[in-house]
């Protein structure tokens, strides 16, 4: 079978497609025939060596945090899935895998899977796995957004941002989106009440907000000052400045900034599927690449300036 692998830390040029042995599921595990995977920020950080203290220096290693596909086989003790079931899920983000989401087959524990919504084909489903669960966890569990509260989404045109705009609207929030001006129409269509061009709009011109979801990682201290007295902020962007803002907020108490990372299991995938089924959440796919062009998908992600997700189509590779 074919799998995308990282052959060393660096630019997207370190990604290669290799022929590898098809894995077999152990006890409590499921073998999934992967149809699609998406490109996520952590994929590019790991590939570039940003987590090498955890991921080590042994290569090659699989790439692709999430996937959508069909159950091919199950290991001992797995009762909830059968061959042929349509599923979506993730590999563990910081464990080394010979194969990961961007491979023709992947083995994962059953508790990292959920049933994919019937309404979505696999490319659309893959675009929502990490982006959607991250947005849902941030809004519901970290920020605890409630109806009528004012939410700012920074980086609203990205994968997490487009999901967050829709989910926040479904939760009854008043949604302000920061993105490039050319994406304003698309974001309003997704449910944003207001859209501001981040290139010309300073933080002082907007707000105050009850909650801020940041996907950018810069100017957190500046935007923190746009929170109400009971306001709170969550960021998914790991950077030196974001860590400094988090530490400062913990010292000074009010208007806390919290770091969020997504490591979804079955429960949150089930909840995400319910939003899709109800029509309150739809996938936003910018571009689709074949597995052989996964390096191009990583380059597109790192260039930015898109709406939604880059997805890697694995079926037919």
N, C-alpha and C positions, 0 to 999 in steps of 0.2 A: 504494500500500500504506500501511498505518497503522503508526506508530511512536511510542512514548513518548519524549518529549524533555524535557530540562531547558532552561527558557527564561531562567534566571538563577539565581544562588545564593540558597538560602533554605530555607524550610519545604517540606513536600510539595506545597504549593499551587503551586509553580513548575513542577510536572510537567504536561505537556499531551500530548494525542494529536493528531498531525499527519499529514496525507497527504503522503507523500514519494515520490520516484522509487525504484523497485525497483533495488537495486544489481546489478552484474554482476561475476562473478569474474574476476580477472586470473590470470596465470600462478602456479601453485602454490596457488591459492585455491579455496575451495568456497563455493557459495551454498546456504544452509540455509533451508528453510521451517520457521520456528520454531513449535513447538506450546506450549511453556511456558518460563518463566524464573523465577528465584527472587529474593528480596530479600536482599542481603548487606550487611554492615556498611560495606564500602567504597563501595557504591552510595549510601548515605545520607551518608557523609562527603564524597564528591565533590559530591553534590547540594547539601549545606549550605555548600560552599566551603572545606572543610578541606584540600583539595589544590590550591587555586587557583594556588599558585606553579608547579605543574606543568601543570595543565589549562588555565590561561589564562582569558580573559574573552570569548571568542567564543561566541555562542549562535545558534540552539539546538544542543544536542548530545545524542546518544543516551544511554540509560540501560539498565542491565541487564548484569551481568557475565557471567552464564552462561545457558545455554539447552539445550533438548533438542528435537529435531525430525527432519526428513527431508531428505536431500540433494536439492536441486532441480536443480543443475547444477554442473559442475566446470570449472576453468580449465585452460589448457595445462599439461601435465606432471604432472597429478594422476592417479595410477594406482590408488591404494588405495581410492578411493571411487567409487561410481556412483550415478546418480539412483535414488532410492528407498531407499537405505541409511538406517537409523535411527542417528542420531548424537547425541552430547552434547559440549559443549565450552564454551570461554570466549572472550571478546574480550580484547585486551590491557587490563589494568586502568587504565593511565595514558595511553593514547592517545585522542585525541578522535575519536569516530565519529559520523557523522550518524545511523546506525542501530546499535544494539547488541542485547543479548539480548532486550529487551522491544520487539520489532518483528516484523512478519510475515515479514520476510526479513532475513538478515544474511550478510555475506561475511567469512570468516575464513581465515587460512592453514591448510592441511591439517594441519600439525603441532600445531594447537591443538584438534584433534578426536579423539574416540575413538568406537568403536562402542558404542552404548548397550546395556545388558543386555537380552536378549530378555524377561526376566521382568518388566520395568518398563514401564508406560505412561509417557507423556512428563511428566505432572505429577510423578509419583514420581521419575523420573529427574532432572528439573531440580532437585529438592530436595537432591540429593546431590552435584551437580557441584563446587561450591566448598566446601561444608561437608565433604563426604567427602574430597576431595583435601587440604584443609587439615589435617584430623584425621590422615589417613594420613601425610602428610609430617612433621607434628609428632611423631607417635609413633615412626615407623619411622626417619626420617632425622635429625631434630633431637635428640629425646630418646633414641633408640636403645633403646626399651623392650624388655626381655627377659622371658621367662617367670619368674613368681614375684616380680617386682618390684612394689612398692606405688606406685600412681599416684593422684594427686589431680586431679580435673577440676573446675575452678571455672567456674561458669556451665554446669553439665552439662545443663540442660534446653533450651539453644539448639540451633541447627542443627549447629554444630561439636561441641558437647558431646554431643549424642545419638549422633552418629557416632563420636566418640572413645570413649565408653563401650563401644560394641559392638566396635570394632576392638581396643581394649585387651584386652577379654575374649578375643577371638579370638587375640591374641598371647600369652595366658597370664598377663596381668597381674592383680594384685589391685586392683580399682577402687573408689575412694572418690569419691562424687559430692557436690558442694555445689550446692544448688538450693533453691527454695522447698519447704516441707514438703508442699504439695499435689501436688508432682510426684514424690514419693518412690516411689509404686507403679509409675508408668510407667518410672522409671529402673531400678528393680530388675528389672522385666520385660525391659529391654534388656540387663541383665547386670551392673549395679552390685552389688558385694558389700556396700557400706555407703552410706547416703545421710544427709547432715546438712543441717539447715535453716540456711542462711547467716545468717538473721535473728537466730538465737539462739546459734549456735555460733561461738566465737572460734577463731582459728588455734591457740592454745595447747592447745586441748582435743583436737586430732586430730594424727595423724602419729606418728612421722616418715615421710617419703616418699622413695622413690628418684627419683621424677619428679613434676613438677607441670605440667599444661597449664592455662594461664590464659586465659580469654576475657573477663575483666572489666576489667583494667587498673589496679586500685587495690590498695593494701596489698601490693605485690609484695615489698618488703623484709621485711615481717612474715612472709609465707608462705615466703620464702626461708629463714628461720631454722628452718622445719619440714623442711628437706631433710636427708638423711643426709650424711655427710662427702663421699661421692661423688655426691651428688644433683645434679640439674639441672632447670632450669625453662625452659619456652618460653611466650611470650605472643603472642597475635594482636591484642591491644588497643593501639592507638597512643594514648598520652596522655603528658602531661608527667611524671606520676609513674612510668609504665612506663619511659620513657626514662632517668629518673634511676636507677631500679633496675638497668637494664642497664649503665649507665656505672659504677655502684658495684661491680657484680659483676665487671666486667672489671678493675677496679683491685685488688680484694681476692682475685681468683683463684678459690678453691673455690666450689662451689655457684653455677655460672654461670647467668645469666638471658639468654636469647636471644630476639630479636624474630623472628617468623615471618610471612611473607606468602605467600599462595598464588598461583602463576602457572603452573597445570598445563598440561602438554602431553600428547601421546598416550600416553607410557609410563605415567604415573601414573594416567591415566584407564583404561588397560587393567588395571592392578593393582587399581584400585577395583572395576571390573566383576567381577573374579574373586571378590572378597569377597561381592558381591551374588549371584553365581551359586552360590557354595558355601552360601548361606544364613546366613552369618555377619554380614551387614550388610543392614539393611532401612531404607527411607526412613521418616522421621517428618514428616508434613505436618500443620501446625496448621490452616491456612486457605488457601483458594484464591480468588483474585480475578480477575475479567475484566480485560483490558488497560485498559479504560476507567476502572477503579477502582484503578489502580496507586498513586495518591496515598494511598488508604486502606490499601493493603498497606504502604507506607512508614510510615504512622502507627502501624499495629499493630506493626511491627518496633521502632519507637522507644519504644513503650509498654512492651514486654517482657512478661514474665509468661506466656509461652506455652511449649508443648512442641514443638520442631521448627521447621519452616520456614513462612514465608509464600511462596506460589507464585502467580505471575501466569499465568493460562491465556490464551494468545494465539490458539489455533485457534478459529475461529468468531467472532472479534471483528469 
